[in-house]
Structure formats: structure tokens, C-alpha cells
Amino acid sequence: VIARWPSFHGSSIGALAVSGRPSLRADFDPMLPVTPFIPAPYPYRCRLPGCGARCSLECAEALDAKIREEGPDTVAAFIAEPVIGASAGAVVPPPEYYGLVRETCDRHGVLFIADEVMTGMGRTGRWFGMEHWPGVRPDILTTGKGLTSGYVPGGAVMAGGRIVETVNAGGGFHHGFTYSHHPVVAAAGLAVMRYLERHDLVARAAVMGEHLMVRLRGLADLPAVGDVRGIGLMAAVEIVRDPASRQPYPASARMAQKIQAEALKRGAIVYASGGQVNGAGDLIMLGPPLVIEREQVDEAVQILGDAIAAVTRA
Ligand SMILES: Cc1ncc(COP(=O)(O)O)c(C=O)c1O
């Protein structure tokens, strides 16, 4: 399986092996099967040759090169988060990216796995993040988190008929756990989906997401705010020491964690992440509930701005 760097797909050995997240791999590195990685699109810090102000999609072409390098017959799948989650902070790839990925996978007979654990279930303003790339369908889709809205732990894998039939013809998929296939999880998932539908919350995530992005862009005047990005109600602010050179604070400064603590003190829960710039780099992510009100978005962004100002001024 070819994966991208940075990325995160989970903490079990198989999922971690395809995750480009050094801090979380560190304790398990010797046990992880070797995975070929390609760079994930990350416009704010792209260093691929040819990728400048106008993205030339070297990151999509890197998939073709990597499949050829590995040998197409040895590559089963390519895995990607439609919008990168905590490992790079709500990075939205260029509009052409997934069309090229799909074409490349098809050309080489490689399956495309979309990891929608973070982007699925309405988070980005569509039921699934991949819907932002019309006409591009993954072969396998994973989802979790919003699937049960966190009321009970739940996750799911979906695949098209061709894959399911092939697996069944090969003797089926033996992957049971004591508590897998649990009816309570299925009931919670159904209840969440019905609630989302009844209250039109996916469309609401798109509308509130636009408002959130407008408000977050208002933080760009703060000297430590290097980039503001995201889609729907999945957003991130990248904190830098120097916006001109985009140089991050040293990891030891723990700026994201300090901002998170300051925001919590002031009444907002934000997600601190980072390490995407060779171990340094600070990201503050926002993933508010889909029922959030406009005024609450305003309040959260105001608090975040105050927290960033307080911590980076100190
Ligand atoms: C994009 C993505 N994929 C996979 C996972 C792993 O999900 P779980 O911890 O439920 O296995 C996460 C968790 O944060 C994630 O963000």
C-alpha cells in the first residue's frame, strides 16, 4: 500500500505503518511493515520541484512515479485522507488532485482507499469529503468519529460490489473482535444519520463552515498566524514564529499546547497538533459540532484569537 507523508490513519500496526506521522510512529517503528510514501499536497509548505504559486500537481504525479518504482504488480492500493487531518491541519488538495489520483490508480490497477474517518459524516459540508471532487469515487472508504457522533466507539469500512464479491469468492474476510459488529454501535450510527438528515446538518456544516472560514481569516493579521485553511467545519490555523519565512517555533516551545490551554481557560476547546515541519510546527484545529450556532462560531474564533495573541506575545 502506498501512503502519503504527512498523514494519519490510526494506531494499530497496519494503520500506523501507512501513517506519515513521526511522533506517533516512534514507539513502534521497528515493528512497522515498510510502506512506500509520497508527499501529500501541502500548498503552504510545498517544496516539490515545479510547485510554486501555481500548483503544478507534482504531488499527484508522484503517485505514478512511486507505483512504477515499486512495480505496479506489487501495489494493492493507495490510501489518502481526502482533506488531511491532524498530521498537517485541514489541508485541502487542489481541485485537480484526486482526478489525477483516480486516473493513475485505474491505469495501474491499484485500488484507491479514502480514509474518511475525520472528513466523513458531514464534517466538510458534504456527507463525505470525496464529494468535493465530483466524479471521483474511491474503491474503499473508511469512516468513524462522526459516524456515531462519539456516543459509542464506532467505525466502518465500505467497499463497492466488485471488491466485496472478490473477497467473498476468496473465502470471505476473517476479521472479528469480541465487540465488533455490535448492535449498539449500529443503532447509534443509524440514530446519528437520522438526526443529521432530519435537521439538514450536512448542509448546515457547509454554511457554518463558510462563516467559520471568514471569521478565521480575520485572525490572519495576528503576527503568529501563518495560514488559515479548511473546508466545512474542519479548519486549522498554522502558527509560525515568522510569517515571512514561514519558520515555525521550535518544538520545545510547545506553542500549540500553550494556545490550547489558554483557549480552554477562556472557554473554548481547540485541538492542538503539529510536528509537520520535521518535528516542529504548530497547528490549532477546530472541529465544532455540526449544530454550532453563528454566535458560537464568533465566540470560539474570538477566544482563539485572544489566546494566540496572549501566548505569542508572552
Ligand atoms: C484520518 C484518520 N484516520 C484514522 C484514524 C484512526 O481512527 P481510530 O482511532 O478510530 O482507529 C484517525 C484518528 O484520529 C484519523 O484522524
The ligand as an SDF file (V2000), in Angstrom:
LIG
                    3D

 16 16  0  0  0  0  0  0  0  0999 V2000
   -7.9540   10.4480    9.3350 C   0  0  0  0  0  0  0  0  0  0  0  0
   -7.9600    9.4220   10.4230 C   0  0  0  0  0  0  0  0  0  0  0  0
   -7.9360    8.1290   10.1020 N   0  0  0  0  0  0  0  0  0  0  0  0
   -7.9470    7.1670   11.0300 C   0  0  0  0  0  0  0  0  0  0  0  0
   -7.9660    7.4780   12.3770 C   0  0  0  0  0  0  0  0  0  0  0  0
   -7.9510    6.3710   13.3690 C   0  0  0  0  0  0  0  0  0  0  0  0
   -9.2010    6.1580   13.8800 O   0  0  0  0  0  0  0  0  0  0  0  0
   -9.3610    5.2210   15.1680 P   0  0  0  0  0  0  0  0  0  0  0  0
   -8.5590    5.8750   16.2320 O   0  0  0  0  0  0  0  0  0  0  0  0
  -10.8230    5.2350   15.4320 O   0  0  0  0  0  0  0  0  0  0  0  0
   -8.8150    3.8960   14.7750 O   0  0  0  0  0  0  0  0  0  0  0  0
   -7.9790    8.8110   12.7650 C   0  0  0  0  0  0  0  0  0  0  0  0
   -7.9830    9.1590   14.1940 C   0  0  0  0  0  0  0  0  0  0  0  0
   -7.6930   10.2250   14.6170 O   0  0  0  0  0  0  0  0  0  0  0  0
   -7.9780    9.8090   11.7670 C   0  0  0  0  0  0  0  0  0  0  0  0
   -7.9920   11.1060   12.0880 O   0  0  0  0  0  0  0  0  0  0  0  0
  1  2  1  0
  2  3  1  0
  2 15  2  0
  3  4  2  0
  4  5  1  0
  5  6  1  0
  5 12  2  0
  6  7  1  0
  7  8  1  0
  8  9  2  0
  8 10  1  0
  8 11  1  0
 12 13  1  0
 12 15  1  0
 13 14  2  0
 15 16  1  0
M  END
$$$$
